[in-house]
Amino acid sequence: MTSLVERLASLLRAPGDRDRDGDGERRGRRESGGVEGALDAETVRAVAAVVGPVPAGVRTYTVTVRARCGVIADVSPALLARHFQLRDGGPGESHVRVRAVDFAGEARSVAAPTPLFVVRLAGAVPASSLSLSVESMADHGGERVSPDRVRLTVVTPEE
């Protein structure tokens, strides 16, 4: 049974956040087992969730990154940094769920692949232990952005 507060919160969410099937699972969620720029045998210390291109930009997103074999040390916003929130997990945990909203119009158009946020890990982990889940993403026209537009990429120390 859903509490009154949860029902009210559901009504206030962006349209893409309310797209659920009968089991309560969000439609459009995508899990990715690997990381671009790394072989499964390689280890990584940091990854970026990258989106793009999206002609109508990014207005909101909610994304989760999981590190099955590691611990998150830091999460840094990139795109939509002004209204970026850690919603669950984060430093000291094996996952992080983040959300951001573009109130100022800073991402009205995303012409090239652009980092949403960067996750740094406490130590090196196998790239195959990292996964990405896009719960929701909407553009400035209010349309759903396909989860296929988001991927994890390795961040090297020079980046």
Buried (B, 14 or more C-beta within 10 A) or exposed (E): EEEEEEEEEEEEEBEBBEBEEEEEEBEBEBEBEBBBBBEEEEBBBBBBBBBBEBEBBBBBBBBBBBBEBBBBBEBBBBBBEEBBEBEEBBBEBBBBBBBBBBEEEEBBEBEEBBBBBBBBBBEEBBBBBBBBBBBBBBBBEEBBBEBEBBBBBBBEEEE
